């Protein structure tokens, strides 16, 4: 082993982040390169794969330069999960744009296969929804030449980094093609979507040697890979059943560890692998809010806010939303609704409604959806969550954190680093390289306690849900 530092690459929806990390979690160097995402009125959300690749290379090079090019022991790659592309395995050349996880155009595939939804949920733990991978693969297969590989972006990036044709078990668990119990491809699920399982990448653990990378100078083993949210779950030390976290990024993603047993949700969440280290597989429950940071960006574009700091400057300046309600379904609704065609809505407006009330309604709507996910997880686990660990850019809003704790009726612990995903995949890579390493110990930068009663929280959630339900009937 030529070094002890790990280069962790977090390839996200709107940017690629790279961090040079020591085994104790110290970040020596950091870089972030934006990625352009293009949305269209027909529900399409796409990005340029070559720009994606350049962002990975550039971020990695810049992070290494910022860290003064320390010798590396390993490289780890985190990915955005459900984004897919078609590409030539012989040349590594992509064919057309990548289809981003928010893309809704494969709804037609889900409608066509609706009769298979219960069986797919049992096999894979997932809902039949265009959010997941297989509907996108089937949709894209009808539009690209035969013979091309269609995979999640991690497989393509790993191929370019080290020549592997692989995907980690946590990312594979986002496909609607993986057997939830065994962590291997389900031939039955593949048959539903018309996918030949022999064309799929190898399913690997989150901490093992995948190949050697020469992209960043020298030859460095690639030994860690994980979907972004499970990497963050690992970094935030949610390793035991009942421990949960929520990341507030482009979307909000609430994951609750279920330990050594897979759970098929009866409350609108999805069950999936969290990670596999060696032969030990750990599972989790997962719930999603598709547009959170994306909703804030939309509010800025609409002129309701001028910058994310207005969440506190405006939203925190009023005691409540004065009757206004916001359902942030700008890309449909995920768990626990699974309504891909749902539309966003502001309701309850009057001549007295001010911009501050609209911003506060947006905060309330985001927090309400996360609270519903946490309640669903508690119901599936058999007891309520006793705390929620949180990370992501919107955790800078003290107003959002307080509303979230109020609606959850449990403490909210703020992860002290904005790099949870990178630190999680760095831990996997270090383990894969043979280092004795776990997610670094940490203490929350803040703990926010509920400030309202349980009855008031229940009433607020019920009121928001009534509006959301009515909106979906429109």
Beta strands, then each sheet from edge to edge (+ up, - down):
strand 1: 5-11
strand 2: 15-21
strand 3: 27-34
strand 4: 38-39
strand 5: 45-47
strand 6: 72-79
strand 7: 84-87
strand 8: 94-99
strand 9: 149-152
strand 10: 166-168
strand 11: 202-204
strand 12: 207-213
strand 13: 220-227
strand 14: 244-248
strand 15: 252-259
strand 16: 270-277
strand 17: 280-289
strand 18: 325-327
strand 19: 345-347
strand 20: 387-391
strand 21: 411-414
strand 22: 446-448
sheet 1: 3+ 2- 1+ 6+ 13+ 12-
sheet 2: 4+ 5- 8+ 7- 9+
sheet 3: 10+ 11+
sheet 4: 16+ 17- 15+ 14- 20- 21- 22+
sheet 5: 18+ 19-
end
